[in-house]
Amino acid sequence: MFERLEALLAQSSGAKVYPGRQVAPEWIEDAERELGLPLPATYRCWLQTYGNLLVGSSPVLTLCAPEHRDLADDDLIYYARLDAVDGVAPTGLIALHVPDTDEAFYFDTRNGLNEGEYPILRFDYSDGGYTHFADSFALFLETLVRPT
């Protein structure tokens, strides 16, 4: 499923996967219970295959052990909890990648899953707008790590 991603990672100097950081299936189930919705198919697969990706110095959000989620700033649920309190993102958007730049990326869950996936939106801090970025998590990763 991630052959193209692996090829892109091999060519990239700015993206890195660290072996042995796969996510336990029960962490995924716990996250889905807390969110009240299923995670997309390719995200679930990525979590269980790799569980991590660093792009520059910013992680694509993963899932940490539930007992560490209050402190893990690379955890999807950690960001979802912050957004629920701060109201940073509109309801139905779940932070996925928040680099230290002028953009952030979100799962758009507002219309439910489409063929097992949520579209990914890009938020532009300079104009405050959201635009479509990718139709699936797998395409999001490939676009994110593609050499420019």
N, C-alpha and C positions, 0 to 999 in steps of 0.2 A: 504494500500500500504506500510506503514512503520511499520508494526507489528514487524518484525524481528529487525528493528532499535530500536524501543522502548524497546524491551526485552534486547537488547545489552546495551542500555543506562542505564537501571535499574541495570545492573551488573557492569557498568563502574564507576570507581572513578575519571577518568581523562577526562570525556566528560560530557557536561551539555547543556541542552536546557532551555532557559528562556521563560516562557509562555507569550503570548500576544504580540509577536513581528512579527506577520505575515506581509507579504508584500502586498501592495495594487496592484490589477491587473493593474492599469494604470502605476505603476512604472515598471512593467514587460514589458508592451507594449512600454514604453519610452526607456527602455534599449535595447529591440530588434531593435527599430528604429535606435538608435545610433550605435549599433554593426552591423546592416545591415544583421542580421541573426536571426533565431529563437533560443530561449533557449531550452534545452532538456526538455522533458516531465516530468521526475521525479524531475528535478531541479525546474521547475515551480510549481509543486505540493508541493514540500518541502517548497518553498518560501511562498506559500499561507497557508500551514498548520503550519509551525514552524517559518520560516524566520531566524533562527539563530541556531548555534551550535558552542560551544567552546570546542576545544580539547586541553587539557592542558591550556596554556594561549593564544592559537592562534585560531582565528575564521575561520570557513569555510565561504568564502566570500558570502555575501548576497546582497541585493539591498536596498539602502537608498532612502529617498525622493530626487528627482532630484535636488532640490535646495541646498542639502547638500553634493552632490557627490564630490565636489572639496576638501572637508576636511575629508571625511569619509574613514579612512584606512581599514575598513572592507567591503567596497563596491566593487563589481565586476567591475563596470564601472570605478571607480577610478583607479584600477589596469590596466584595459585595456587602459585607457588614458596614464598612465605612460609608459606602454610597447610600445605604439604607438610613444611616444617621445624618449624614451631611447633605444628602440629596444632590450630589454632584452630577450624576447622570440621570437622565429621564428613566422612569419606571420601565422595566423590561429590557434595559441595556445592562450587560454584565461586563465589567472590565476584564480584558484579556491580556493586554500588553500596554504598559504605561511607561514608555521610555522618558528619559530626562531631556526631552526635546519639545517641540511645539505641537505634538500630536499624541493621540491615544487611540486604542482600538478596543472595540466592544462586540460581544455577541449580541445580536438583536433578536430577542426572544418574543417580541410583541406579536408576531403572527404564527408562532409555533414552529415546529420542525418542518422542513421541506426536504423530503427524501433523507431524513435522518440528520439534517444539518440546519444550523442557524446562519444567516448571512453575517458577515463581519462589516461593521461600520468603522470609519476613521473619523475621529474628532479633531478638528483643526482649532488649536487654541487662539490663533490670530484672528479668526473671524467667528468663532463660536459655532461653526456649522458641522453637521454630520454628513458624510457621503459614503456611498457603498464602496467597499474595498474588495471583498471576495465573497463568493457564494458558499464556501465551506472553510472549515478550519484548515484542512490540508492545503487548499489553494492559498489561504492566508499565509501559511508557513513558507510555501514555495515563493510567493511574491516578496515576503519579508527578507528572505535570505539570498534572493537572486542577486548576483553581482551586478553593480551598476556601471 
